[in-house]
Amino acid sequence: MSERNNTVVASGDICINKLLWTTSPQVQNGWNWQTQENMSRISVPGESMLLARLISLATGQTVLAPDMRNTASINFNEFLHSTAEIELFPRIPGRKDTSKVYRTSRFLGFTGTPSGLPKLLPVFDDDADAAMVVIDDENNGFNEQPDFWPLALKSAGKNPLVLYKVNNPNMSSALWKHLVETHIEKMIIIINSEDLRAKGVNISKSISWERTAQDFVWQLNNNPNLSFLVGCRHLIFTFGLEGAIYYKCNGVTESRLYFMPYQFEGDFLKEIQGGMYGYTSCFVAGLVKSIVANGMKEEELVFSINDGIREGIVAAQKYYIEGFGGSTSGITFPNPKIFSEDDSDAISKESVQDVKIHIPINDNSQDKWYILNDKSPSNLVEIAAEIVKNGDEKVLKFIPVARFGQLKTVDRTEIESYRSINNLMGEYIATKNALRPLSIAVFGTPGSGKSFGVTEVAANIAPDLITKLNFNLSQFRSPSDLAKVFHKARDFSLRGKVPLIVFDEFDTSFEGKLGWLKYFLAPMQDGLFREEDAVHPIGKAIFVFAGGTSSTFEEFCGETITDEEEKKRFVMDFKSAKGPDFISRLRGNVNILGPNPANHRVDQLFVIRRAMLLRSFFERKLPHLINDRGEAQIDNGVLRALLKVPRYKHESRSMEAIMDMSILTNAKKWEQSHLPSKEQLKLHVDEEQFTRHLMHDVFYSEKIESLTHAIFEMVQKTIEKDGISHETVKKRWEAMPEDERNFYREHIRQIPDAMVRLQYDIVSVIGKSEAIKLSEKEILSLAEYTHDNWFAHRKELGWKFGVSRDEQLKTDPNLVSWDVLNEEWKKRVSSMVEKWPAILANAHFKVEYLKPV
């Protein structure tokens, strides 16, 4: 077999980056300049020169690129320069590592050339037969000068893979026209999302990954400014250092979102101080590393890109962490360790998750998509059980989790509300001369922690600046009580603090329904309150209005009322109470969701909320039931009942009460015998449903091994036309290598996720159910999904395509995409899939059709 051609050429615009920093006087006696503060500088590569160096570090091979080594013949004034000041910042704030690295503190701008057109250099020792060409187009002249384009781009008959990193994307440059005309079939375009936003493309930022992703797809499909990109095969858009979107069009279009579950766009840059340039180039270098390692043939490319996006996100974050190094006496930039896989910072490719982006049918359906929507309720219960047993950080590695201090939430609605409020508070606190308080409303059922959430968000932004004041309006007797509150707020404001005032049960009756609202209008609008004949300014403050009679903002506004007559009466009363005026002064609102399913929308994530709440109860109230490995000791039946019971009568208070009523003081594990009596349970749950889940239910994960044996036996009997005994199958299973056994286990584990793609759910039943019959179309769809999973798993283990299967070389002829897979392997996979319903039925699982969301 011939050696694979991995020659990489990198070229594009050239910029020399000057870094400036100040040093304190080193001597007390000496020349005058030695006793003054000194300014030092160093020049480092930028744009295509930096990109080439990063790719060389990532791949470990020589990259053909422009070369500045022959400095004698180069006039550096002819090149574009940029200048930035650098200073020391914590390498990773909040960690035991107290080391610091240099990053930019202020960008001072560009220095042009006398001619106005920056100088370019040809690729040194260029190769027209290069396998890959990487272009850095910063719109600084390279895209209009074909003389400097790599030979593989402009030589007739050459067909390299082209990675085109482009700033200010447009269809008017000579380079773009040439690439579209000659290389569109094998071109990957990489664009920073900030460049799109700068062109007026409206994509939300740092609200939720679902919102950002759907905004992107809508803009790509509808914005005429982006129409020239739609015909491209491969598009990658980076979103900060935390995410990316991959759009591919190979007959059928598909967009995938890649994201860090505990980070949102821009979070990483906020947490770590200072700036850096070139992190998109570092992302591209990580992408190139994966493509070179995994292959760039058409059947390999999609996997290579998927893996490369993860590699790129991780590399970009490490690049930012390392900065320009910790010492200016010998700057090593870029640092080679950013592409190492054993970094102690625990940033790994496994941390990066991906999901297919759902395209909303219309604007009104946009908020219906959750990243966990594709998971069946039964599978969510499995995830919830793992959260209780092992903690959310060990389990929730694949969905977005918003974290503000002690507050964590996985619900998209809550995430978007909290992050919007986080952004509002951040802007408000940063504003020096705020004329009025910031007003926010919070709603939820009793005991759901309404004030806790907003308080944690505020404390996360400015813990030393914000002071919380809490008041319950149901205990107030006159407006003078309210004036005393504003006086307290004013006192804190005069001391330089920002009071966060929580008005609990603000919607309680006073002088009629919603009678307190009219007393808040002037303070909310003008920042003033009246006491007798005097008017006082409140100063900078945050008002939090926590609802007591309405559990959602929509209920408070009357949007949940369906009867027309009742709606009319509500609107009249609401206007009389100044409700619309009150709402107009709000700048944000949050609906807090408790452990019960929400009534106002389809809500599958309630079981995850229950799990996170239950785990927190374990950590706070039952730490003796968590072992040294962090595992909660609880019987599976008790856990099933707590997670799957339809409703808790008093929300979180009922969950806590059941724990409090159980006999657990000296227990080593929460067993069924420790639970309270049925009469006590009846106060908080439907005791019959609770008992049903306790005694007769089962988790899918508890049956993995038996289901694995069943699928293996069916396959064996199919191969030998049923002429084989159970004992023979058992011996074959025991003699099989562990990695082959794991193949069957993984096959079983992915069944729930595969079935939910066809809107099927897997539910535990008491008796044996009748197996459904899958249609031929359903079988083919599930078989393709199963093969894709197997393909990805094999690639991760280091296997590659080969004409024959070889355990030593790790080659397999079936390691190709489903479209080009041989018919014999397709039939084998389809045969396994066809047997799923019967195997599940024998294990007392029923396959049910899900109602559309």
Sequence and secondary structure as in RCSB ss.txt:
>XXXX:A:sequence
MSERNNTVVASGDICINKLLWTTSPQVQNGWNWQTQENMSRISVPGESMLLARLISLATGQTVLAPDMRNTASIN
FNEFLHSTAEIELFPRIPGRKDTSKVYRTSRFLGFTGTPSGLPKLLPVFDDDADAAMVVIDDENNGFNEQPDFWP
LALKSAGKNPLVLYKVNNPNMSSALWKHLVETHIEKMIIIINSEDLRAKGVNISKSISWERTAQDFVWQLNNNPN
LSFLVGCRHLIFTFGLEGAIYYKCNGVTESRLYFMPYQFEGDFLKEIQGGMYGYTSCFVAGLVKSIVANGMKEEE
LVFSINDGIREGIVAAQKYYIEGFGGSTSGITFPNPKIFSEDDSDAISKESVQDVKIHIPINDNSQDKWYILNDK
SPSNLVEIAAEIVKNGDEKVLKFIPVARFGQLKTVDRTEIESYRSINNLMGEYIATKNALRPLSIAVFGTPGSGK
SFGVTEVAANIAPDLITKLNFNLSQFRSPSDLAKVFHKARDFSLRGKVPLIVFDEFDTSFEGKLGWLKYFLAPMQ
DGLFREEDAVHPIGKAIFVFAGGTSSTFEEFCGETITDEEEKKRFVMDFKSAKGPDFISRLRGNVNILGPNPANH
RVDQLFVIRRAMLLRSFFERKLPHLINDRGEAQIDNGVLRALLKVPRYKHESRSMEAIMDMSILTNAKKWEQSHL
PSKEQLKLHVDEEQFTRHLMHDVFYSEKIESLTHAIFEMVQKTIEKDGISHETVKKRWEAMPEDERNFYREHIRQ
IPDAMVRLQYDIVSVIGKSEAIKLSEKEILSLAEYTHDNWFAHRKELGWKFGVSRDEQLKTDPNLVSWDVLNEEW
KKRVSSMVEKWPAILANAHFKVEYLKPV
>XXXX:A:secstr
       EEEEE EEEEEEEEEE  S SSS GGGGS EEEEEEEEEHHHHHHHHHHHHHTS  B B    GGG  
GGGSEEEEEEEEEEESSTTSS   EEEEEEEEEEEE  TTSS     BTT  TT SEEEEEE SSSGGG GGGS 
HHHHSTT   EEEEEESS  S SHHHHHHHHHSGGGEEEEEEHHHHHHTT     SS HHHHHHHHHHHHHH GG
GGGGTT SEEEEEETTTEEEEEEESSSEEEEEEE TT  TTHHHHHS SB S HHHHHHHHHHHHHHHH  SHHH
HHHHHHHHHHHHHHHHHHHHHHTT S SSS   S GGGG S  TT   GGG EEEE    SSGGGGGG  TTTTS
 HHHHHHHHHHHHHH HHHH  SS  EEETTEEE  HHHHHHHHHHHHHHHHHHH SS  S EEEEEE STTS H
HHHHHHHHHHH TTTEEEEEEEGGG  SHHHHHHHHHHHHHHHHTT EEEEEEETTTS SSSTTTTHHHHHHHHH
HSEEEETTEEEE  S EEEEE SS SSHHHHTTTT   HHHHHHHHHHHHHTTHHHHHHH  EEEE   SS  SS
S   THHHHHHHHHHHHHHHH GGGB TTS B B HHHHHHHHHSS  TTTHHHHHHHHHHS  TT SSB GGGS
  HHHHTTTS HHHHHHHHHT   GGGGHHHHHHHHHHHHHHHHTTT   HHHHHHHHHHS HHHHHHHHHHHHT
HHHHHHTTTEEEEE SS        HHHHHHHHHHHHHHHHHHHHHTT EE SS BTTTTEETT S GGG  HHH
HHHHHHHHHTHHHHHHHTTEEEEE    
